[in-house]
């Protein structure tokens, strides 16, 4: 079977958000480049491209690896406009990063003016089980409350990394099947 021409593929923009040092970049780099980055350099912002096949349909995905958020940083509006889905990452070894998920989610809803968004909540660094501060039950409960998918991952051990992005496409497609509007790119230009 021939691959779909790129102009026939669906395009998806996915923003990866969460507190500083939770492993957002490690997660994205492991998925896109199948490499694990052990050292930590604060991310400014990177955009990775990858074609992901979900249910036989290829999607050209822009995965936006953002700088870490904290309760004082303002979520950049470009992380809310034209985005199809959100991967919200916390570290299982940091209760504070877990508590930030609700704050970031609320900021996204404020920016988008919607009641919900396609979202996957990710408990990253599952290999640090000895340092665990956030239980699986807490992660699942938050995801159920926000009506999001949830998964725990380890970028270091490549555990459930691909599943994050499969769940993300599942969530975005669920939204479009329920009659949700397709996000449009911004038509604003700054001169």
C-alpha positions in Angstrom: 0.0 0.0 0.0 1.4 3.4 -1.0 1.8 6.1 1.6 -0.7 8.9 1.5 0.7 12.1 -0.2 1.6 14.6 2.4 -1.2 17.0 1.2 -3.8 14.3 2.0 -2.5 13.6 5.5 -4.1 15.1 8.5 -2.0 17.7 10.3 -1.9 17.8 14.1 -0.1 20.2 16.4 0.5 18.8 19.9 1.9 20.9 22.7 3.9 19.2 25.5 3.5 21.2 28.7 4.4 20.8 32.4 6.6 22.0 35.2 10.4 22.4 34.8 12.5 19.3 35.0 9.7 16.7 34.6 11.2 15.1 31.5 9.2 16.8 28.7 12.2 17.0 26.4 13.4 13.5 27.3 9.9 12.2 26.4 9.7 14.0 23.0 13.4 13.2 22.0 12.9 9.6 23.0 9.8 9.4 20.8 11.0 11.3 17.8 14.7 10.4 17.7 14.7 7.2 19.9 17.4 8.7 22.1 17.6 9.4 25.8 19.1 12.7 26.9 20.5 12.2 30.3 21.8 15.8 31.0 19.4 18.6 31.7 19.5 21.8 29.8 16.4 24.0 30.2 14.3 24.0 27.0 13.4 27.3 25.4 11.2 25.7 22.8 11.7 23.1 20.1 9.3 21.9 17.4 9.7 18.3 16.3 8.0 16.8 13.2 7.0 13.2 13.0 4.5 11.3 10.9 2.4 9.1 13.2 0.1 6.4 11.9 -3.1 5.9 13.9 -5.8 3.4 12.8 -4.2 3.3 9.4 -4.3 7.0 8.9 -1.0 9.0 8.7 -0.8 12.2 10.6 1.9 14.8 10.1 2.5 16.0 13.7 4.2 19.0 15.0 5.2 18.3 18.5 6.0 21.4 20.4 8.4 20.9 23.3 7.8 23.9 25.5 9.8 25.6 28.3 8.7 24.5 31.7 5.7 26.3 33.3 5.3 27.3 36.9 2.4 29.0 38.7 3.8 32.5 37.8 4.7 32.0 34.2 2.0 32.9 31.8 1.1 30.2 29.3 2.1 31.5 25.9 -1.0 32.1 23.7 0.7 30.3 20.8 0.4 27.1 23.0 -3.3 27.5 22.9 -4.1 28.8 19.4 -4.3 26.2 16.6 -3.2 23.3 18.9 -5.1 20.1 18.4 -4.1 18.4 21.7 -2.0 18.7 24.9 0.4 16.4 26.6 0.5 17.5 30.2 3.6 16.0 31.9 4.4 15.7 35.6 7.1 13.7 37.4 5.9 10.8 39.6 8.8 11.9 41.9 7.4 15.5 42.4 4.1 16.3 44.0 4.5 20.0 43.0 4.7 19.1 39.3 1.6 17.0 39.7 -0.3 19.8 41.3 0.7 22.1 38.4 -1.2 20.0 35.9 -4.5 21.4 37.1 -3.2 25.0 36.9 -1.8 24.5 33.4 -5.1 22.8 32.2 -7.1 25.7 33.6 -4.9 28.2 31.8 -5.4 26.3 28.5 -9.2 26.4 29.0 -9.0 30.1 29.7 -7.0 30.7 26.5 -9.2 28.5 24.3 -12.5 29.6 25.8 -13.6 25.9 25.8 -14.9 23.6 28.5 -12.4 20.8 27.6 -9.5 20.1 25.3 -8.0 16.8 23.9 -5.4 16.0 26.5 -3.2 13.2 27.8 -1.8 13.4 31.3 1.6 11.8 31.6 3.3 10.6 34.8 6.9 10.7 33.6 10.0 9.1 35.3 8.2 5.9 36.3 11.7 4.4 36.7 12.1 6.5 39.8 9.6 4.4 41.7 11.7 4.5 44.9 11.3 8.3 44.9 7.6 8.2 44.0 5.5 11.0 45.5 2.4 10.7 43.2 0.5 7.4 43.1 -1.0 5.8 40.0 -4.4 6.2 41.6 -3.9 10.0 42.0 -2.9 10.3 38.3 -5.9 8.2 37.2 -8.3 10.2 39.4 -7.1 13.6 38.0 -7.4 12.3 34.4 -10.9 11.0 35.1 -11.9 14.4 36.6 -10.5 16.3 33.6 -11.8 13.7 31.2 -8.3 13.1 29.8 -6.3 10.0 28.9 -3.5 9.0 31.4 -0.4 7.0 31.2 2.9 6.6 33.2 6.1 6.6 31.2 9.9 6.3 31.5 11.8 8.1 28.7 15.0 6.5 30.2 13.7 3.0 29.6 11.4 3.8 26.7 8.4 2.6 28.6 5.0 3.7 27.2 6.6 6.6 25.3 4.8 5.8 22.0 1.6 5.2 23.8 1.5 8.9 24.9 1.2 10.0 21.3 -1.2 7.2 20.3 -3.4 8.3 23.1 -3.0 11.9 22.0 -4.3 11.1 18.5 -7.1 9.0 20.0 -8.2 12.0 22.1 -8.0 14.5 19.2 -10.0 12.2 16.9 -12.5 11.5 19.7 -13.1 15.3 19.9 -13.5 15.7 16.1 -15.9 12.7 16.0 -18.0 14.3 18.7 -18.5 17.3 16.4 -15.8 19.5 18.0 -14.4 22.2 15.8 -11.1 21.6 14.0 -8.7 24.2 15.5 -7.6 26.7 12.9 -4.2 28.3 12.6 -4.1 31.9 13.7 -4.7 34.5 11.0 -3.0 37.2 13.1 0.3 38.6 11.9 2.7 40.7 14.0 4.5 43.4 12.0 
